[in-house]
Amino acid sequence: MMQKKTITVTISASGSIIAEASGPGAACTDELSAIQALLPDAVIADSRLTPAYFQTATQTVANQQLQQEGDSGR
Amino acid sequence: MSLEVLLIPLGIAAIAAIREARSTDLCEKCKTTRIKDQQLLHDALLAMGATNLSVGQGRITGDSPYGRITFQRIGEVFLGRVDRAADHDTENMLAALDMSVGALLQQRTIASLHARAAEMGMTLVSQTAANGEVQLVFEQAT
């Protein structure tokens, strides 16, 4: 199935920009590159991983633990 | 993966550069702006209603709804004033200028985003405006 990367860009009345990228994979450099390519006339002042990232990371770890427990229980 | 990035358009300064700018003999009684780019300053002044603008190396003078104005680049950013006027006249003029700059940057960023997204093969899913903010959502198949 084809997966999609989403970039949401919010431009304030003062002209500052917040861009949020989300999509499959764990490479934040890819997301950063995509944002920089989309906004070549702006410089990055700050960046952070969003709560959605940590939620996904927690779910992945939990799923791995469940799988390991299932494997060891067989 | 989900990442959030704060970006500052080229042509305006980060906070540190604004703090460093101080009025000097070159522009007595001037107050600092966040504008680095002379063309952006010129365009924003025109949009604000300024006329008869005279542009020199790092300096712009002209007429405005607030009176005669002078802008001088000091370090990284421009400082400006309403000539022979009280401080609050300069502050009012600079507040109007700042709004004009913000509106210009917003329009230019939106236009640039549309062009770049098309070049990158991204699809504009939605564009909404509320409370002065404009939000665009793009998708790209991976």
Backbone of each chain as ProteinMPNN parsed JSONL, in Angstrom:
{"seq_chain_A": "MMQKKTITVTISASGSIIAEASGPGAACTDELSAIQALLPDAVIADSRLTPAYFQTATQTVANQQLQQEGDSGR", "coords_chain_A": {"N_chain_A": [[0.844, -1.197, 0.0], [0.508, 2.271, -0.793], [2.241, 4.766, 0.998], [1.875, 7.939, 2.686], [3.49, 11.075, 3.015], [3.047, 13.829, 5.105], [3.046, 17.342, 5.153], [2.537, 20.073, 7.128], [2.11, 23.474, 7.016], [2.214, 26.439, 8.773], [1.652, 29.818, 8.641], [2.256, 32.706, 10.335], [0.71, 35.902, 11.201], [2.796, 37.606, 11.566], [4.659, 36.666, 9.875], [6.331, 34.604, 10.575], [7.07, 31.072, 10.511], [5.728, 27.858, 11.013], [6.446, 24.57, 10.512], [5.289, 21.298, 10.176], [6.145, 18.004, 9.863], [5.099, 14.782, 9.031], [5.106, 11.254, 8.77], [5.702, 7.961, 7.331], [8.446, 5.915, 8.541], [11.607, 6.471, 10.236], [13.404, 8.51, 9.982], [14.399, 11.537, 10.808], [15.922, 13.335, 9.493], [15.172, 13.174, 6.865], [12.638, 14.316, 6.965], [13.281, 16.897, 7.751], [14.823, 17.712, 5.576], [12.875, 17.731, 3.59], [11.219, 19.782, 4.475], [12.983, 21.941, 4.367], [13.453, 22.0, 1.63], [10.957, 22.685, 0.719], [10.661, 25.197, 1.756], [12.689, 27.243, 0.821], [13.364, 29.887, 1.205], [13.638, 30.514, 3.851], [15.025, 30.321, 7.152], [15.989, 27.848, 9.514], [15.028, 28.142, 12.834], [14.455, 26.742, 15.095], [13.773, 23.404, 16.242], [11.844, 20.437, 16.924], [10.935, 17.164, 18.089], [7.644, 15.921, 17.758], [4.795, 15.295, 20.007], [3.44, 13.208, 18.774], [5.44, 11.69, 17.638], [6.705, 10.544, 19.891], [4.604, 9.065, 20.877], [4.26, 7.191, 18.859], [6.774, 5.947, 19.001], [6.66, 4.835, 21.563], [4.553, 3.054, 21.229], [5.697, 1.31, 19.389], [7.793, 0.138, 20.849], [6.253, -1.105, 22.841], [4.805, -2.913, 21.288], [6.912, -4.51, 20.382], [7.744, -5.63, 22.791], [5.481, -7.103, 23.482], [5.491, -8.924, 21.419], [7.886, -10.263, 21.915], [7.301, -11.409, 24.381], [5.246, -13.074, 23.617], [6.642, -14.774, 21.893], [8.459, -15.989, 23.69], [6.683, -17.333, 25.296], [5.807, -19.441, 23.871]], "CA_chain_A": [[0.0, 0.0, 0.0], [1.309, 3.49, -0.866], [2.158, 5.58, 2.204], [1.968, 9.358, 2.375], [4.14, 12.006, 3.932], [2.251, 15.056, 5.204], [3.717, 18.527, 5.7], [1.601, 21.141, 7.451], [2.84, 24.735, 7.177], [1.383, 27.514, 9.319], [2.358, 31.102, 8.536], [1.586, 33.652, 11.233], [0.55, 37.264, 10.683], [4.106, 38.274, 11.62], [5.493, 36.094, 8.829], [7.084, 33.427, 11.024], [6.537, 29.85, 9.91], [5.892, 26.583, 11.712], [6.21, 23.454, 9.596], [5.274, 20.001, 10.847], [6.184, 16.907, 8.903], [4.853, 13.467, 9.606], [5.014, 10.221, 7.75], [6.321, 6.689, 7.7], [9.907, 5.914, 8.668], [12.115, 7.064, 11.478], [14.527, 9.395, 9.671], [13.964, 12.927, 10.915], [16.682, 14.126, 8.515], [14.346, 13.207, 5.653], [11.56, 15.286, 7.19], [13.913, 18.208, 7.771], [15.199, 18.018, 4.187], [11.654, 18.035, 2.843], [10.769, 21.111, 4.913], [13.926, 22.931, 3.825], [13.236, 22.081, 0.18], [9.674, 23.362, 0.503], [10.775, 26.583, 2.222], [14.096, 27.63, 0.632], [13.58, 31.296, 1.56], [13.527, 30.673, 5.306], [16.067, 29.611, 7.894], [15.456, 27.135, 10.68], [15.387, 28.756, 14.108], [14.283, 25.767, 16.171], [13.048, 22.205, 15.815], [11.602, 19.469, 17.995], [10.076, 16.026, 17.767], [6.32, 16.207, 18.304], [4.241, 14.221, 20.841], [3.047, 12.077, 17.92], [6.624, 10.846, 17.47], [6.939, 9.767, 21.107], [3.506, 8.105, 20.96], [4.594, 6.121, 17.914], [7.939, 5.231, 19.523], [6.199, 4.048, 22.712], [3.759, 1.943, 20.706], [6.604, 0.369, 18.737], [8.458, -0.603, 21.924], [5.248, -1.963, 23.473], [4.525, -4.01, 20.36], [8.07, -5.406, 20.381], [7.726, -6.369, 24.06], [4.406, -8.086, 23.401], [5.91, -9.967, 20.498], [8.914, -11.066, 22.602], [6.611, -12.208, 25.412], [4.52, -14.122, 22.888], [7.622, -15.737, 21.394], [9.024, -16.754, 24.81], [5.628, -18.126, 25.916], [5.495, -20.618, 23.043]], "C_chain_A": [[0.885, 1.255, 0.0], [1.125, 4.327, 0.409], [2.388, 7.035, 1.841], [2.68, 10.133, 3.471], [3.305, 13.282, 3.934], [3.107, 16.177, 5.785], [2.669, 19.618, 5.888], [2.401, 22.405, 7.741], [1.872, 25.809, 7.657], [2.196, 28.803, 9.307], [1.582, 32.126, 9.355], [1.481, 35.022, 10.576], [1.872, 38.026, 10.703], [5.057, 37.74, 10.559], [6.296, 34.885, 9.269], [6.333, 32.16, 10.602], [6.753, 28.667, 10.853], [5.533, 25.485, 10.722], [6.276, 22.16, 10.381], [5.212, 18.913, 9.79], [5.907, 15.608, 9.626], [4.709, 12.466, 8.478], [5.699, 8.969, 8.192], [7.833, 6.815, 7.791], [10.343, 6.656, 9.9], [13.231, 8.059, 11.238], [14.083, 10.851, 9.7], [14.749, 13.814, 9.944], [15.912, 14.224, 7.201], [13.27, 14.275, 5.775], [12.125, 16.707, 7.123], [14.295, 18.648, 6.355], [13.985, 18.425, 3.375], [11.156, 19.434, 3.187], [11.675, 22.188, 4.324], [13.746, 23.098, 2.317], [11.958, 22.85, -0.139], [9.756, 24.846, 0.844], [12.226, 27.082, 2.069], [14.4, 29.065, 1.053], [13.414, 31.553, 3.049], [14.635, 29.867, 5.978], [15.46, 28.992, 9.159], [15.958, 27.783, 11.964], [15.317, 27.744, 15.245], [13.582, 24.536, 15.593], [12.876, 21.268, 16.999], [10.782, 18.312, 17.442], [8.732, 16.265, 18.434], [5.844, 15.063, 19.21], [3.849, 12.992, 20.019], [4.229, 11.119, 17.714], [6.806, 9.949, 18.681], [5.843, 8.719, 21.298], [3.812, 6.902, 20.062], [5.738, 5.282, 18.442], [7.538, 4.331, 20.683], [5.416, 2.832, 22.238], [4.652, 0.872, 20.085], [7.306, -0.498, 19.775], [7.482, -1.573, 22.577], [4.936, -3.163, 22.583], [5.662, -5.026, 20.337], [8.087, -6.256, 21.652], [6.667, -7.462, 24.024], [4.812, -9.26, 22.52], [6.938, -10.897, 21.168], [8.271, -11.968, 23.657], [5.861, -13.365, 24.761], [5.466, -15.221, 22.417], [8.15, -16.628, 22.53], [7.971, -17.645, 25.464], [5.32, -19.386, 25.117], [6.297, -21.843, 23.439]], "O_chain_A": [[1.892, 1.302, 0.706], [-0.001, 4.567, 0.844], [3.012, 7.341, 0.825], [2.503, 9.89, 4.664], [2.902, 13.762, 2.875], [3.804, 15.987, 6.781], [2.004, 20.033, 4.939], [3.27, 22.406, 8.613], [0.842, 26.058, 7.031], [3.282, 28.875, 9.883], [0.405, 32.38, 9.102], [2.082, 35.272, 9.531], [2.051, 38.981, 9.947], [6.14, 38.291, 10.36], [6.885, 34.201, 8.432], [5.125, 32.184, 10.369], [7.834, 28.502, 11.419], [4.437, 25.479, 10.162], [7.205, 21.944, 11.16], [4.33, 18.911, 8.931], [6.429, 15.371, 10.715], [4.252, 12.791, 7.383], [6.226, 8.901, 9.303], [8.429, 7.711, 7.192], [9.565, 7.373, 10.53], [13.94, 8.427, 12.175], [13.473, 11.345, 8.752], [14.304, 14.912, 9.607], [15.989, 15.237, 6.505], [13.013, 15.035, 4.841], [11.528, 17.6, 6.521], [14.111, 19.807, 5.984], [14.051, 19.351, 2.567], [10.725, 20.182, 2.31], [11.201, 23.217, 3.843], [13.872, 24.204, 1.79], [11.884, 23.571, -1.134], [9.012, 25.657, 0.293], [12.909, 27.317, 3.066], [15.563, 29.423, 1.238], [13.09, 32.665, 3.464], [15.114, 28.868, 5.441], [14.548, 29.546, 9.773], [17.162, 27.951, 12.157], [16.031, 27.869, 16.24], [12.887, 24.622, 14.581], [13.656, 21.296, 17.951], [10.041, 18.456, 16.47], [8.682, 16.761, 19.559], [6.424, 13.977, 19.184], [3.919, 11.866, 20.512], [4.05, 9.904, 17.628], [7.033, 8.747, 18.542], [6.099, 7.629, 21.809], [3.642, 5.751, 20.463], [5.703, 4.055, 18.355], [8.011, 3.199, 20.786], [5.578, 1.729, 22.759], [4.398, -0.323, 20.233], [7.407, -1.714, 19.612], [7.829, -2.724, 22.84], [4.818, -4.289, 23.066], [5.432, -6.234, 20.282], [8.4, -7.446, 21.608], [6.898, -8.588, 24.466], [4.525, -10.419, 22.821], [6.887, -12.118, 21.023], [8.643, -13.132, 23.809], [5.84, -14.482, 25.279], [5.169, -16.412, 22.515], [8.277, -17.842, 22.375], [8.325, -18.622, 26.124], [4.654, -20.294, 25.615], [6.142, -22.904, 22.834]]}, "seq_chain_B": "MSLEVLLIPLGIAAIAAIREARSTDLCEKCKTTRIKDQQLLHDALLAMGATNLSVGQGRITGDSPYGRITFQRIGEVFLGRVDRAADHDTENMLAALDMSVGALLQQRTIASLHARAAEMGMTLVSQTAANGEVQLVFEQAT", "coords_chain_B": {"N_chain_B": [[7.491, 9.032, 12.114], [7.559, 12.327, 13.346], [7.928, 15.704, 13.114], [8.526, 19.025, 14.194], [9.131, 22.3, 13.066], [10.463, 25.519, 13.502], [10.609, 28.349, 11.503], [12.305, 31.214, 10.16], [11.65, 33.739, 7.906], [13.902, 34.686, 5.252], [15.416, 37.883, 5.292], [14.357, 38.997, 7.539], [15.353, 39.471, 10.972], [16.79, 37.374, 13.546], [15.981, 37.332, 17.067], [18.242, 38.042, 18.61], [19.855, 39.653, 16.971], [18.258, 41.881, 16.687], [18.184, 42.873, 19.26], [20.792, 43.687, 19.538], [21.057, 45.884, 17.909], [21.387, 49.344, 18.008], [20.436, 52.763, 18.437], [22.303, 55.264, 16.741], [24.65, 57.918, 15.942], [24.282, 57.97, 13.24], [21.618, 57.653, 12.866], [19.86, 59.274, 14.632], [17.715, 59.065, 17.451], [16.398, 56.937, 16.389], [14.535, 53.871, 16.238], [14.695, 50.314, 16.69], [14.082, 47.854, 14.11], [12.961, 44.646, 12.846], [13.914, 44.158, 10.417], [16.054, 43.091, 7.86], [16.501, 43.103, 5.161], [16.801, 45.359, 2.532], [15.181, 45.721, 0.297], [12.849, 44.442, 1.078], [12.112, 46.146, 3.179], [11.641, 48.498, 1.717], [9.476, 47.678, 0.058], [7.583, 47.068, 2.014], [7.224, 49.558, 3.197], [6.065, 50.976, 1.072], [3.693, 49.511, 0.841], [2.584, 50.241, 3.209], [1.834, 52.787, 2.762], [3.699, 54.739, 2.322], [5.452, 57.326, 0.513], [7.347, 58.931, -2.16], [9.886, 57.754, -1.834], [13.324, 57.613, -1.144], [16.13, 55.859, -1.966], [19.143, 54.749, -0.675], [22.526, 53.566, -0.071], [22.014, 51.329, 2.285], [20.152, 52.996, 3.459], [17.003, 54.6, 3.73], [14.745, 57.14, 2.913], [11.768, 59.164, 3.149], [8.265, 60.056, 2.628], [5.455, 59.577, 4.792], [2.273, 58.382, 6.077], [2.615, 59.113, 8.676], [4.346, 61.165, 8.771], [7.517, 62.649, 7.771], [10.0, 60.222, 7.11], [12.867, 58.279, 8.191], [15.149, 55.696, 7.567], [17.827, 53.628, 8.579], [20.421, 51.327, 8.057], [21.844, 49.598, 10.701], [24.354, 47.703, 11.684], [23.073, 44.514, 11.489], [20.376, 44.974, 11.09], [17.647, 47.242, 10.146], [17.099, 50.501, 11.449], [14.623, 52.911, 12.403], [12.727, 56.04, 12.134], [10.262, 58.607, 12.753], [10.807, 61.704, 11.46], [11.755, 64.492, 13.434], [9.743, 64.136, 15.386], [7.613, 63.013, 18.104], [8.476, 60.253, 20.313], [6.388, 58.389, 20.433], [5.121, 58.661, 17.998], [6.979, 57.615, 16.23], [6.981, 55.015, 17.231], [4.343, 54.215, 16.651], [4.401, 54.354, 13.846], [6.36, 52.396, 13.315], [5.075, 50.142, 14.301], [2.97, 49.884, 12.498], [4.49, 49.448, 10.22], [5.654, 47.002, 10.862], [3.446, 45.305, 10.822], [2.849, 45.498, 8.141], [5.138, 44.36, 7.016], [4.874, 41.727, 8.005], [2.502, 40.909, 6.695], [3.348, 41.034, 4.024], [5.431, 39.115, 4.018], [3.961, 36.859, 4.635], [2.249, 36.618, 2.374], [4.207, 36.237, 0.386], [5.483, 33.904, 1.219], [3.402, 32.042, 0.988], [2.925, 32.097, -1.782], [5.416, 31.182, -2.681], [5.44, 28.641, -1.512], [3.38, 27.324, -2.918], [4.519, 27.214, -5.476], [6.939, 25.764, -5.034], [5.974, 23.357, -3.97], [4.592, 22.317, -6.147], [6.736, 21.885, -7.884], [8.056, 19.903, -6.462], [6.345, 17.822, -6.627], [4.33, 17.608, -4.78], [1.083, 17.476, -3.27], [-1.382, 19.895, -2.73], [-3.444, 19.729, -0.087], [-5.154, 21.151, 1.587], [-5.993, 24.589, 2.281], [-6.241, 26.974, 4.657], [-7.458, 29.871, 6.405], [-7.277, 31.663, 9.411], [-7.689, 33.792, 12.187], [-5.603, 35.491, 11.413], [-3.597, 33.746, 10.744], [-2.315, 31.536, 8.241], [-2.821, 28.327, 7.025], [-1.385, 25.609, 5.378], [-1.704, 22.421, 3.975], [0.184, 19.795, 2.813], [0.635, 16.854, 0.819], [2.629, 14.005, 0.086], [3.321, 11.216, -1.847], [5.08, 8.363, -0.709]], "CA_chain_B": [[8.294, 10.207, 12.478], [6.837, 13.587, 13.307], [8.903, 16.734, 13.463], [8.006, 20.389, 14.074], [10.259, 23.203, 12.834], [10.167, 26.959, 13.444], [11.466, 28.979, 10.495], [12.249, 32.659, 10.026], [11.922, 34.084, 6.509], [15.067, 35.521, 4.96], [15.017, 39.294, 5.227], [14.134, 39.5, 8.894], [16.425, 39.027, 11.857], [16.492, 36.675, 14.79], [15.851, 38.252, 18.202], [19.55, 38.514, 19.092], [20.332, 40.751, 16.116], [17.42, 43.051, 16.968], [18.615, 43.413, 20.558], [22.113, 44.292, 19.412], [20.985, 47.135, 17.166], [21.163, 50.503, 18.864], [20.453, 54.037, 17.739], [23.632, 55.888, 16.731], [24.651, 59.228, 15.288], [23.811, 57.8, 11.868], [20.155, 57.699, 12.851], [19.536, 59.693, 15.987], [16.347, 58.828, 17.911], [15.798, 55.815, 15.651], [14.217, 52.654, 16.991], [15.058, 49.146, 15.887], [13.098, 46.988, 13.465], [13.51, 43.295, 12.648], [14.116, 44.024, 8.967], [17.443, 43.055, 7.388], [16.541, 43.235, 3.71], [16.408, 46.717, 2.153], [14.058, 45.651, -0.65], [11.665, 44.12, 1.88], [11.747, 47.385, 3.861], [11.092, 49.389, 0.695], [8.155, 47.169, -0.339], [6.678, 47.181, 3.156], [6.914, 50.982, 3.351], [5.097, 51.32, 0.019], [2.416, 48.887, 1.207], [2.076, 50.978, 4.373], [1.362, 54.091, 2.297], [4.803, 55.697, 2.188], [5.642, 57.843, -0.853], [8.574, 59.703, -2.415], [10.99, 57.064, -1.156], [14.667, 57.777, -1.692], [16.864, 54.682, -1.501], [20.595, 54.82, -0.789], [23.234, 52.412, 0.486], [21.647, 51.097, 3.679], [19.375, 54.116, 3.986], [15.784, 54.952, 3.0], [13.993, 58.268, 3.462], [10.552, 59.398, 2.371], [7.094, 60.572, 3.334], [4.535, 58.517, 5.207], [1.098, 58.931, 6.765], [3.022, 59.544, 10.017], [5.297, 62.262, 8.606], [8.765, 62.335, 7.075], [10.621, 59.067, 7.784], [14.248, 57.922, 7.874], [15.602, 54.366, 7.999], [19.259, 53.437, 8.412], [20.895, 50.007, 8.506], [22.869, 49.614, 11.74], [24.658, 46.284, 11.871], [22.33, 43.58, 10.646], [18.975, 45.358, 10.877], [17.342, 48.656, 9.933], [16.45, 51.295, 12.478], [13.836, 53.936, 11.727], [12.093, 57.068, 12.959], [9.545, 59.714, 12.111], [11.713, 62.844, 11.692], [11.284, 65.616, 14.252], [8.453, 63.768, 15.985], [7.711, 62.379, 19.421], [8.785, 58.82, 20.263], [5.217, 57.54, 20.185], [4.846, 58.701, 16.554], [7.884, 56.607, 15.647], [6.512, 53.678, 17.634], [3.137, 53.907, 15.868], [4.814, 54.106, 12.462], [7.064, 51.11, 13.249], [4.082, 49.078, 14.51], [2.288, 49.727, 11.201], [5.467, 48.855, 9.311], [5.83, 45.598, 11.23], [2.278, 44.584, 10.302], [3.003, 45.481, 6.688], [6.172, 43.353, 6.745], [4.286, 40.409, 8.266], [1.557, 40.59, 5.619], [4.14, 40.776, 2.812], [6.124, 37.835, 4.168], [2.952, 35.796, 4.575], [1.856, 36.464, 0.962], [5.329, 35.709, -0.399], [5.709, 32.51, 1.611], [2.325, 31.234, 0.401], [3.187, 31.985, -3.231], [6.599, 30.334, -2.836], [5.049, 27.271, -1.16], [2.615, 26.757, -4.039], [5.454, 26.936, -6.57], [7.884, 24.708, -4.644], [5.244, 22.093, -3.817], [4.335, 21.806, -7.501], [8.026, 21.383, -8.392], [8.431, 18.703, -5.716], [5.328, 16.794, -6.829], [3.477, 17.502, -3.598], [-0.298, 17.873, -3.51], [-1.98, 20.758, -1.707], [-4.667, 19.083, 0.392], [-6.058, 22.203, 2.076], [-5.425, 25.896, 2.648], [-7.238, 27.657, 5.469], [-6.995, 31.093, 7.069], [-8.027, 31.995, 10.619], [-6.969, 34.595, 13.189], [-4.38, 36.047, 10.842], [-2.692, 32.676, 10.318], [-2.698, 30.741, 7.069], [-2.27, 26.973, 7.154], [-1.423, 24.804, 4.158], [-1.357, 21.014, 4.206], [0.656, 19.142, 1.596], [0.897, 15.422, 0.907], [3.509, 13.446, -0.939], [3.403, 9.76, -1.783], [6.47, 7.921, -0.459]], "C_chain_B": [[7.438, 11.446, 12.379], [7.726, 14.677, 13.9], [8.278, 18.105, 13.262], [9.184, 21.36, 14.015], [9.76, 24.644, 12.806], [11.142, 27.593, 12.465], [11.242, 30.486, 10.47], [12.542, 33.01, 8.571], [13.204, 34.901, 6.366], [14.594, 36.969, 4.883], [14.643, 39.865, 6.568], [15.101, 38.799, 9.849], [15.905, 38.2, 13.02], [16.534, 37.701, 15.922], [17.195, 38.858, 18.616], [20.036, 39.713, 18.286], [19.535, 42.022, 16.388], [17.872, 43.713, 18.27], [19.933, 44.171, 20.438], [22.072, 45.654, 18.731], [20.644, 48.288, 18.119], [21.192, 51.762, 18.011], [21.844, 54.658, 17.833], [23.501, 57.263, 16.083], [24.137, 59.149, 13.85], [22.297, 57.949, 11.773], [19.677, 58.022, 14.268], [18.043, 59.535, 16.27], [15.642, 57.701, 17.155], [15.527, 54.639, 16.592], [14.377, 51.453, 16.07], [13.839, 48.462, 15.256], [13.701, 45.591, 13.386], [13.899, 43.078, 11.192], [15.601, 44.096, 8.611], [17.536, 43.443, 5.917], [15.983, 44.601, 3.274], [15.214, 46.706, 1.199], [12.758, 45.334, 0.083], [11.175, 45.371, 2.615], [11.064, 48.347, 2.883], [9.67, 48.966, 0.329], [7.138, 47.335, 0.79], [6.284, 48.644, 3.399], [5.891, 51.425, 2.309], [3.713, 50.766, 0.374], [1.756, 49.624, 2.373], [1.563, 52.366, 3.981], [2.436, 55.153, 2.186], [4.973, 56.103, 0.717], [6.984, 58.574, -0.942], [9.796, 59.069, -1.754], [12.301, 57.284, -1.906], [15.544, 56.68, -1.095], [18.355, 54.873, -1.745], [21.215, 53.566, -0.228], [22.887, 52.275, 1.965], [20.814, 52.207, 4.289], [18.151, 54.375, 3.104], [15.134, 56.131, 3.706], [12.746, 58.456, 2.598], [9.457, 60.002, 3.218], [6.187, 59.404, 3.696], [3.311, 59.156, 5.842], [1.443, 59.467, 8.161], [3.963, 60.748, 9.975], [6.513, 61.797, 7.82], [9.496, 61.225, 7.829], [12.056, 58.849, 7.302], [14.538, 56.526, 8.416], [17.08, 54.212, 7.67], [19.624, 52.028, 8.868], [22.013, 50.197, 9.522], [23.175, 48.157, 12.063], [23.813, 45.464, 10.922], [20.944, 44.089, 10.263], [18.832, 46.861, 10.616], [16.719, 49.262, 11.189], [15.689, 52.412, 11.774], [13.207, 54.917, 12.699], [11.167, 57.909, 12.08], [10.362, 60.956, 12.464], [11.017, 63.938, 12.517], [9.897, 65.351, 14.853], [8.683, 63.109, 17.342], [7.937, 60.873, 19.251], [7.557, 57.987, 19.907], [4.799, 57.586, 18.716], [5.713, 57.668, 15.827], [7.394, 55.197, 15.986], [5.273, 53.27, 16.847], [3.485, 53.571, 14.419], [5.473, 52.733, 12.346], [6.115, 49.934, 13.489], [3.331, 48.81, 13.201], [3.214, 49.061, 10.191], [5.614, 47.364, 9.595], [4.657, 44.748, 10.731], [2.377, 44.444, 8.788], [4.036, 44.432, 6.267], [5.603, 41.942, 6.915], [3.355, 39.977, 7.141], [2.305, 40.26, 4.322], [4.812, 39.403, 2.874], [5.142, 36.674, 4.055], [2.547, 35.529, 3.12], [2.967, 35.793, 0.161], [5.603, 34.246, -0.071], [4.655, 31.602, 0.993], [2.581, 31.026, -1.091], [4.364, 31.043, -3.486], [6.261, 28.868, -2.548], [4.301, 26.597, -2.304], [3.566, 26.327, -5.164], [6.367, 25.76, -6.236], [7.183, 23.351, -4.532], [4.965, 21.474, -5.183], [5.61, 21.205, -8.086], [8.406, 20.055, -7.737], [7.416, 17.573, -5.87], [4.445, 16.575, -5.615], [2.077, 18.027, -3.939], [-0.794, 18.755, -2.371], [-3.333, 20.165, -1.323], [-5.659, 20.132, 0.879], [-5.279, 23.479, 2.339], [-6.511, 26.653, 3.395], [-6.614, 28.89, 6.126], [-7.891, 31.377, 8.268], [-7.126, 32.765, 11.572], [-5.635, 35.132, 12.676], [-3.381, 35.01, 10.372], [-3.23, 32.004, 9.06], [-2.024, 29.382, 7.192], [-2.457, 26.209, 5.845], [-0.983, 23.383, 4.499], [-1.011, 20.375, 2.866], [0.85, 17.649, 1.857], [1.814, 15.0, -0.227], [3.547, 11.944, -0.755], [4.861, 9.362, -1.577], [6.655, 6.488, -0.943]], "O_chain_B": [[6.672, 11.6, 11.428], [8.202, 14.575, 15.03], [7.578, 18.33, 12.275], [10.119, 21.261, 14.809], [8.755, 24.949, 12.163], [12.353, 27.403, 12.574], [10.139, 30.969, 10.724], [13.585, 32.616, 8.048], [13.549, 35.699, 7.238], [13.473, 37.232, 4.446], [14.609, 41.084, 6.736], [15.593, 37.704, 9.579], [14.746, 38.31, 13.422], [17.057, 38.803, 15.753], [17.274, 40.045, 18.934], [20.564, 40.674, 18.846], [20.084, 43.122, 16.326], [17.935, 44.938, 18.374], [20.165, 45.158, 21.135], [22.953, 46.486, 18.949], [19.72, 48.192, 18.927], [21.883, 51.822, 16.993], [22.489, 54.589, 18.879], [22.41, 57.708, 15.728], [23.622, 60.128, 13.309], [21.763, 58.325, 10.729], [19.167, 57.165, 14.989], [17.209, 59.841, 15.418], [14.428, 57.536, 17.271], [16.209, 54.453, 17.601], [14.22, 51.55, 14.853], [12.733, 48.492, 15.796], [14.835, 45.38, 13.815], [14.181, 41.954, 10.779], [16.307, 45.025, 9.002], [18.524, 44.035, 5.482], [14.849, 44.954, 3.601], [14.342, 47.571, 1.278], [11.702, 45.879, -0.24], [9.973, 45.631, 2.67], [10.03, 48.934, 3.2], [8.763, 49.797, 0.293], [5.984, 47.696, 0.555], [5.143, 48.93, 3.763], [4.957, 52.163, 2.626], [2.7, 51.45, 0.231], [0.533, 49.629, 2.507], [0.927, 53.042, 4.79], [2.136, 56.329, 1.98], [4.677, 55.33, -0.194], [7.657, 58.802, 0.063], [10.636, 59.767, -1.186], [12.372, 57.158, -3.128], [15.686, 56.58, 0.123], [18.783, 55.126, -2.871], [20.511, 52.6, 0.063], [23.404, 53.018, 2.8], [20.773, 52.349, 5.511], [18.252, 54.37, 1.877], [14.985, 56.135, 4.928], [12.678, 57.973, 1.468], [9.674, 60.405, 4.361], [6.152, 58.384, 3.007], [3.316, 60.356, 6.117], [0.649, 60.194, 8.758], [4.333, 61.288, 11.018], [6.533, 60.694, 7.275], [9.602, 61.279, 9.054], [12.411, 59.183, 6.171], [14.22, 56.21, 9.562], [17.529, 54.623, 6.6], [19.194, 51.583, 9.932], [23.007, 50.869, 9.247], [22.347, 47.46, 12.648], [23.827, 45.68, 9.71], [20.395, 43.689, 9.236], [19.761, 47.639, 10.833], [15.928, 48.627, 11.886], [16.062, 52.819, 10.674], [13.153, 54.681, 13.906], [11.272, 57.92, 10.853], [10.586, 61.232, 13.642], [9.845, 64.249, 12.305], [9.012, 66.206, 14.833], [9.796, 62.706, 17.677], [7.638, 60.296, 18.206], [7.659, 57.003, 19.174], [4.179, 56.639, 18.23], [5.249, 56.953, 14.939], [7.394, 54.306, 15.137], [5.155, 52.121, 16.422], [2.94, 52.632, 13.839], [5.196, 51.986, 11.407], [6.322, 48.851, 12.943], [3.087, 47.658, 12.84], [2.785, 48.217, 9.404], [5.69, 46.557, 8.669], [4.846, 43.62, 10.277], [2.034, 43.404, 8.226], [3.838, 43.709, 5.29], [5.824, 41.07, 6.074], [3.402, 38.835, 6.686], [1.942, 39.324, 3.61], [4.77, 38.633, 1.915], [5.448, 35.642, 3.458], [2.503, 34.38, 2.68], [2.71, 34.896, -0.643], [5.913, 33.447, -0.955], [4.976, 30.51, 0.523], [2.467, 29.91, -1.597], [4.318, 30.211, -4.393], [6.731, 27.966, -3.242], [4.557, 25.435, -2.622], [3.441, 25.238, -5.725], [6.551, 24.862, -7.057], [7.726, 22.326, -4.946], [5.084, 20.262, -5.361], [5.573, 20.144, -8.708], [9.004, 19.189, -8.375], [7.6, 16.492, -5.312], [3.879, 15.497, -5.433], [1.917, 18.906, -4.786], [-0.647, 18.413, -1.197], [-4.252, 20.109, -2.141], [-6.859, 20.025, 0.623], [-4.074, 23.455, 2.585], [-7.571, 26.941, 2.84], [-5.408, 28.943, 6.367], [-9.116, 31.338, 8.158], [-5.953, 32.434, 11.742], [-4.66, 35.213, 13.424], [-2.421, 35.343, 9.677], [-4.44, 31.919, 8.849], [-0.82, 29.29, 7.431], [-3.551, 26.173, 5.283], [-0.009, 23.179, 5.224], [-1.797, 20.406, 1.918], [1.185, 17.237, 2.967], [1.783, 15.549, -1.328], [3.776, 11.45, 0.349], [5.765, 9.938, -2.183], [7.747, 5.933, -0.826]]}, "name": "protein", "num_of_chains": 2, "seq": "MMQKKTITVTISASGSIIAEASGPGAACTDELSAIQALLPDAVIADSRLTPAYFQTATQTVANQQLQQEGDSGRMSLEVLLIPLGIAAIAAIREARSTDLCEKCKTTRIKDQQLLHDALLAMGATNLSVGQGRITGDSPYGRITFQRIGEVFLGRVDRAADHDTENMLAALDMSVGALLQQRTIASLHARAAEMGMTLVSQTAANGEVQLVFEQAT"}
